[in-house]
Amino acid sequence: MSGFLAVLVVVLIFIVIFQIAKASEYVSILKGEKKARQQSNRINGFLLIAFLVLGLIGVYYCNDLLKGKILGESASDQGEGVDKLIYVTLLITGVVFVITQILLFVFAFKYQEKEGREAFYFPHSNKLEVIWTVIPAIALTILVAFGLKHWFQLTSDAPANAAIVEITGKQFNWLIRYPGKDGQLGRRSVHLIDPAASNELGVDWNDPLSKDDFQATEVHLVVGKPVKFVIGSRDVIHDVGLPQFRLKMDAVPGIPTTLWFTPKFTTKQMKEKTSNPDFTYEISCDQMCGSGHYSMRGVIVVETQAEYDAWVAKQPTQYSLAHPADAPAAAPKADSAQKTVAANIK
């Protein structure tokens, strides 16, 4: 019902404006073109002031209504700095927006055509040109400098105790690999990719470091512990988007990229903070990558160290899945999720 009323109000406003325009046309015939134009200018001037007031009220209302309700608090330490940069940018551009819009509409109303008033010809001013060029240039340079500061921090060397997770984009899902107890990922080659042999990533099984690596269908992280993402792509350009952590990084074929961050809240804590029992951290693809782009959604689970260790203990190595005959008898069995890795990543 409210939607119908809103449409009805818009239609009525359009009809009123149309009738005013028709009336102005009839007046122009009766009074002459100049007087009709001046009357039309007065009407337009008042409409512009009304639009200015209603527009600024609408901007304030939308900001008050949606502030902090779209993504909520940043879930990573590094994301806090990104949020501050966004707020500073919005403050500066918001002040400029309000000032320029007020001047634009007030000037249009104040300096409308009137009897006895002549337009002032003002072709050029070096002083004004310098002011409105230099000041914005300085402001933007400062914002870019702060942006680069955060960028260099996120892409710098991760702390020595950081966990490592490899995320590879593939039309249309994410391939996730963890190093084993040695803390190092095994060597890979595009020439070794063989989905039929449980080797979607082209891992070199002759590399000793690859023997204890394992793959998963979701990312598990430890709260309060830094993690380094090693990001790549198996086909086209993708983009690892981490909206709750305020981070993103391109996944480029043949060129590994990295970023690191520290999760602040577990998934359980975020469910309580958002009052949403179905809350999940997600990995979105923020780069259009094909017809199945919409389906590239991964899940991140942030948990305690004990919960993480228990989860890791249940994960079989990818080598044992690719070489069942060589796997030791005591090797952990794949859970239902792990058994479907190959099916999900095809």
N, C-alpha and C positions, 0 to 999 in steps of 0.2 A: 504493500500500500504506500509506504513512504517513497519507494522508487517511482511509483506512478505519479504521486503528487509532485515530486521533483521535476519529472518530465513535463507535467502540466504547467508548472511555474515557468519553466524555460520557454515553452511554446507561447504562453501569455506574454512574456517579456518580448519575445520576437515579434508578436503581433503588435504590441504597443509601439515598438521602435519602427516597425513598418508603417504604421498609421501616422506616426510623427513625420516620417520621411515624406509620405504622400501629402500631408498637410503643408509641409514646407514647400513642396513642389507647387501646390495651388497658390500659396502666398507669393511665391516668386513670380507667378503670372500676374497677380493683382498688384503687387507693390513694386515690382521691378527687380532685376537681378541683383543689384548691389545691396539693397535693403534685405532681400531674402537671404543673401549670403551672410550678412552680418548677424541676422537672427539665427541662422543655422549655426554659426560660430558660437553664439552664446549658449545655445542648447548643448552643443558638443563640449564646450568648456565645462559646464556644470556636470555633464555625464562623466567627463574625465576626472573631475574631483571626486565624484561619487565612486568611480572605479578605483581610484587611488586609496580612498579610505577603506572600502570594502576589501580590496586586495591585501592591504597591510594587515587588516584584522584577520583575514583568512590565513595569511602566512604565519602570524603569531599563533592562531588557533591550531593549525596543523603541527607546528613545532611543539607546542605544549602537549598536544594529544599523542604524538608519536615519539617524543624524546625518550630515549632509553628503552623503548619497547620493541624495537625491531630485532636487534642482536643482543641487547643487554650488555652486561659488563664483559670486558675482554677476559678470555679464559687463559691467556698467556702473559707472562711478565713483559715480553717484548711488545705485545699488542697494546699495552697501556700507553707506551710512547706513541704508537700509531694513532690511538684515539686522541691523545693530546694534540697531535699535529693536525688532525681533522678538525678538532674544535677551534684551534687557533685560525685555521684557514677559513672555517665558516664564520668566525667572528669578524675577521678582516673583510671578507667578501660580503658578509651580511650588512656591515656598516656602510660599505660603498654602495651596495644595492639600494638600501633604504634612502640614502642621501640623493643618489642619482635619480631614483624614481620620483621622489618628492619634487626635486627640481624640474624634472621633465614635465610632470603633469601641472605643477603650479605655473611654470613658465607658459605652457600652452594655454592655460586659463587667463593669466594676467596680461599676456601680450597678444591677445587675439585682436583681430581687425576691428577698429572702431573709427567713427567719424572724426576726421581731423588728425589722426595718428598716421605717421609715415614710417615705413620700415627702415631700420638703421642698417646701413651697409657696412659690414665688418669683415673684410676679406682675409686678414691674416694677423697673427700676433706671435712673434718668436717666444715671448715670455710664457704665454699660455701653452704653446707647443712643448716647451721644455718642462713645464710643471706636470702636464698630464702624460708625459712620456717617461721622465726620470723617476717620479714618485712610484708609479706602478712597477717600473723595472726594478727598483730597489726592493720593493715589497716582495715581488715574485722571486727575486734572487735569494732573499732571506728564506722564503718558504722552501725553495728548491734545495738550499744548503741543509736545512733541517731534515728534509726528505732523504737526501743523500746520506746524512749521518745515520739514520735508521736503516737505510738500505745496506750500507757497509757493515753495520753491526749484525744484521740478519744473515748476511752472506760471508761473514768473516769465519775464521777457524773456530769450530765449536770447542767448548771446554773439554779437557782431557777425559772427564768422566761421562761424557755424553754418550747415550745409546745411539745406535746406527740402524736406520730403517731405509731400505731401498724401495722406491715407488716408481713403477714403470707404467706409463700410459699405453693403452692398446685399444683400438676400436672394438668394443666400446666398454671397457672396464679397466680396473687397476690391478696390476700384478705386484704383490707385496713380498719382499724377501728380507729375512733377518739373518744376521751372522750367528754362528754358534758360540760355544764357550770361548773360542779364540778371539772373538770380537772383531773379526775381519771377514769381509765378503769375498767369496771365491771369484776367480776370473770368469769373464763372459765373452762370447763372440757371436755376432749376428749369424755367422755361418753354421753355428751349432744348434740353432733353434729347431726343435723337433717336437711339436705338440703330441704326436703319437707316442713319443718316448718319455712323456712327462717332463719335457724340458722346454717350456714356453719361453724362458729367458735366455736360452743358449748358454747355459752354465758349462764351463769346462770341467768335467769330472776328473780330469787328470791333475787338476790343481788341488793340492792337499787342503787348502783353505776352504774349498767348496764342500768338503765331505760332511761338515756339520751344519751347513746353512739349511734353513727351512723356509717354506712359503706358507702364507696364511691368507684367509679370505677377508680379514679385517686387521686394522692396525691397533696394537696394544701398546700403551705408553704408561710410564710410571709418573704419578703426580709429584711435582717438585724436582724432577730430574730432567736435565737438558737432553734433547734428542736432536740428532742430525738427520735430515732427510736427504738422501741421494736420489735425485729425480732424473728420469729419462723417458724416452718414448720408443716404441717398437715400430711405429709407422708414421703418423702425421704429428703435427704440433698439438699437444694438449696443454692443459694448465692445471696444476694442483692448487685448488682454492680451499682455504681453511678459514671460513667466515667467522667462526667463533673465536679463533685465535688471531684474527685480523691479518692473515698472511696469505700470500699466493706466490707461485713461481712457475714459469714456463717449463714444460717438459718437451725438450727438443730432440729429435732423432740424431743420434751420434754425438751429442754434446751434453754430457752430464752436468746438471746444475745442482746446487745445494742451498739449503737454508737450515737454521737451527732455532729452537725456541724452548721454553720451559713451561709446561702445563701448570696451571694454578689450582684447578679444581678437578676432582674425579667426576666421572659420569654420574655417579650417585649424588654427589653434592650439587651438580648442575640440575638434576631432576628436582631437587628440593628448592633450589634458588628460583627456577623458572616455574615451579608448581606444575610441571609437565612430566607425568610418569613415563611418557614415550620419548623423552628427549634423547637425542644421540648427537655426538660430534660427527661431522661429516666431511668427506672430501668431495668437492664438486669439481667438475671440469669447467674452467672459466674461459675456455677457448673453443669456439665453434669448430667441431672436428668431424662432422659428417651427419648422416641421417639418424644415427643412434646417439647423438650427443647428449640428449636429455637423460639417458639411462646411465651415464657415467657417474655413479654415486657410490662412494666408499664410506665405510663406517670406522670411526676411531673410538676406542675404548680407553679411557684414562682411569687407572686403578692404583691401588697401593702396591708397594714392592712385593709383599707376600702374595697378593692375588696375581701379580704379573709372573712371579716365579712359578706358581702353581700352573698357570696357563702354559708357560714355556715348556714345563716338564712333560706336558701331554702332546707336544708337537713332534711328529716324526721328521727326520731330516728328508730333504727332497731327494738326496742321493739314494736313501733306502726305498723311496717310492719308485724311483726310476730304475733301481737295480734290486728288486726284491730277493733275488737269489743270493746277493752278496750281503744282505742286511743281517746283522747279528740277531740271534734268537731273542735277546732281551730288549731289542729295539721297541720303543713304545708304538702302540697301534694307532693308526690314524683315526681321529674322531670323525663323526659324520660330516662335519663341515670341511675337514681337510680332504676327505675322500672325494668331495665334489669340486676341489680346486680346479682340476683339469676341465671339468664340464663347465664351470662358471667362467673360465678365462678363455674359452674358445669363442 
